[in-house]
Amino acid sequence: MRLVVGLGNPGERYRRTRHNIGFMVVDALASRAAAGRWRTEHEAWVAEAVFDDEKLLLVKPQTYMNRSGAAVAPLLDGHGGGLMDLLVVVDDVALPLTTLRIRSRGSHGGHNGLRSIVDTLGADEFARLRIGVRRGDLPEDLAEYVLSPFEEEEVLIVQEVVGRAADAVECILLDGVQAAMNRFNRAGPL
């Protein structure tokens, strides 16, 4: 079973924030794949889906961003998956809004959610989709910025980006990481 993990923070306060774009993408995938009901498992909300005859576990850790690994590791173990079965969808404040970056492996790049997963798993050989959430210059207070909601004028752009990110996840699942990198690792129009 493949695990598609969207990172974010639980609760209404964070629902529309930049840090929760991973949750937004997983929600879009759940809608597209007519996923089953969300349930709680290993400190995460999970829903099962089938995509192209492959079973998926869609995951939204409820541990808060900085402890994402505490939910991901037991889910990966419990569902018989290896690192090659894991795809993490995460925000990236260093990338401009509309930019997607897919990698088959790599460091956490300073992202605390990815850091938690890498530290907990003891490895970084899993695919990840980083979604740019910055508009304008890099802010001085990164934590405050990523925990702030998207601006009203960004909402339609974010909806488009979430849809394109869901397309990228589907491409990874169907055609592999390299094909998805070739197709999606570029900035889109604002």
C-alpha positions in Angstrom: 0.0 0.0 0.0 1.3 3.5 -0.9 1.1 6.3 1.7 0.5 9.8 0.5 1.1 12.1 3.5 0.1 15.7 3.5 1.7 17.7 6.3 -0.1 20.4 8.3 -1.4 21.3 11.7 -4.7 20.1 13.2 -7.6 22.3 14.2 -9.7 25.1 12.8 -7.1 27.8 13.6 -4.6 26.3 11.1 -7.0 25.0 8.4 -6.4 27.8 5.8 -2.8 28.5 6.6 0.2 28.2 4.3 1.6 25.5 6.5 -1.5 23.3 5.8 -1.3 23.1 2.0 -0.2 19.5 2.4 -3.6 18.7 4.1 -5.4 20.6 1.3 -3.7 18.5 -1.4 -4.6 15.2 0.4 -8.2 16.4 0.8 -8.3 17.1 -3.0 -6.9 13.6 -3.7 -9.5 12.1 -1.3 -12.3 13.8 -3.2 -10.9 12.7 -6.6 -10.5 9.1 -5.6 -13.8 8.8 -3.7 -11.8 7.8 -0.6 -13.5 6.0 2.3 -14.4 7.8 5.5 -11.6 9.4 7.5 -10.7 7.5 10.6 -8.0 8.0 13.3 -5.0 5.7 13.3 -1.6 6.2 14.9 -2.1 9.9 15.6 -3.3 10.7 12.1 -6.5 11.0 10.1 -6.3 8.3 7.4 -8.6 7.4 4.5 -8.2 4.5 2.1 -8.6 5.0 -1.6 -7.8 3.2 -4.9 -6.0 4.9 -7.7 -5.3 3.1 -10.9 -6.0 -0.3 -9.2 -3.4 0.6 -6.5 -4.4 0.9 -2.8 -3.5 4.2 -1.2 -3.6 5.4 2.3 -4.2 9.2 2.4 -2.7 10.6 5.7 -3.0 13.8 7.6 -0.9 13.6 10.8 -2.6 15.2 13.8 0.7 15.5 15.8 1.4 19.1 14.7 4.0 19.7 12.1 7.1 19.4 14.2 6.1 15.8 15.3 4.9 14.5 11.9 7.3 11.5 12.1 5.5 10.2 15.2 2.4 9.5 13.0 4.1 8.5 9.7 6.6 5.9 11.0 4.0 3.6 12.7 1.6 4.0 9.7 4.4 3.0 7.3 5.2 0.0 9.5 1.6 -1.0 10.1 0.7 -1.0 6.4 3.7 -3.0 5.3 5.2 -0.1 3.4 8.8 0.8 2.7 10.4 4.1 2.0 9.6 3.7 -1.7 5.9 3.6 -0.8 6.0 7.0 0.9 5.2 10.3 -0.7 5.1 13.4 1.5 3.4 16.6 0.4 4.6 19.7 2.2 4.7 23.5 2.0 7.9 25.4 1.2 8.3 29.0 2.1 11.5 29.3 0.1 9.6 28.7 -3.1 7.2 31.2 -4.7 3.5 30.4 -4.8 2.6 28.3 -7.8 6.0 26.5 -7.8 6.1 22.7 -7.3 9.3 20.8 -6.6 9.3 17.0 -6.7 12.3 15.0 -5.5 12.8 11.2 -5.0 14.9 11.8 -1.9 16.8 14.6 -0.1 17.3 16.5 3.1 14.7 18.1 5.1 15.8 21.5 3.9 15.1 23.2 7.2 11.4 22.1 7.2 10.5 20.8 10.6 7.8 18.4 9.4 10.2 16.8 7.0 13.0 16.9 9.7 10.7 14.9 12.0 10.0 12.3 9.4 13.6 11.9 8.4 14.8 11.7 12.0 12.1 9.2 13.0 12.6 7.0 9.9 16.4 7.4 10.0 16.4 7.9 6.3 15.6 10.5 3.6 15.0 8.1 0.7 11.3 8.9 0.2 9.6 11.0 -2.4 8.4 14.5 -1.5 6.4 17.2 -3.2 7.2 20.7 -2.0 4.7 23.4 -2.8 5.7 27.0 -2.8 3.6 29.2 -0.5 5.5 32.5 -0.6 4.3 35.5 -2.4 6.8 38.4 -2.5 10.0 38.6 -0.6 11.0 36.1 2.1 9.5 37.3 5.3 11.7 37.9 8.4 9.4 35.8 10.7 9.0 32.6 8.8 7.0 30.9 11.5 4.4 33.7 11.7 4.2 33.7 7.9 3.6 30.0 7.4 1.0 30.0 10.2 -0.9 32.8 8.7 -3.8 32.2 6.3 -3.5 32.9 2.6 -4.6 36.4 1.6 -8.0 36.8 0.0 -6.4 37.7 -3.4 -4.4 34.4 -3.2 -7.4 32.0 -2.7 -8.1 31.3 -6.3 -4.3 30.9 -7.0 -4.1 28.4 -4.1 -7.0 26.4 -5.4 -5.3 26.1 -8.7 -2.0 25.2 -7.1 -3.7 22.5 -4.9 -5.3 21.1 -8.1 -1.9 21.0 -9.9 -0.2 19.5 -6.9 -2.9 16.7 -6.8 -2.2 16.2 -10.6 1.5 15.9 -9.7 0.8 13.2 -7.0 -1.3 11.3 -9.5 1.6 11.5 -12.1 4.0 10.2 -9.5 1.7 7.3 -8.7 1.1 6.5 -12.4 4.4 7.3 -14.1 7.0 7.6 -11.4 8.9 10.4 -9.8 11.2 11.2 -12.7 8.3 11.7 -15.1 6.5 13.9 -12.6 9.7 16.0 -12.0 10.0 16.5 -15.8 6.4 17.7 -16.0 5.8 19.7 -12.8 9.1 21.1 -11.5 8.6 24.5 -12.9 6.8 27.7 -11.8 3.3 28.2 -13.1 1.6 31.5 -14.1 0.3 33.8 -11.3 
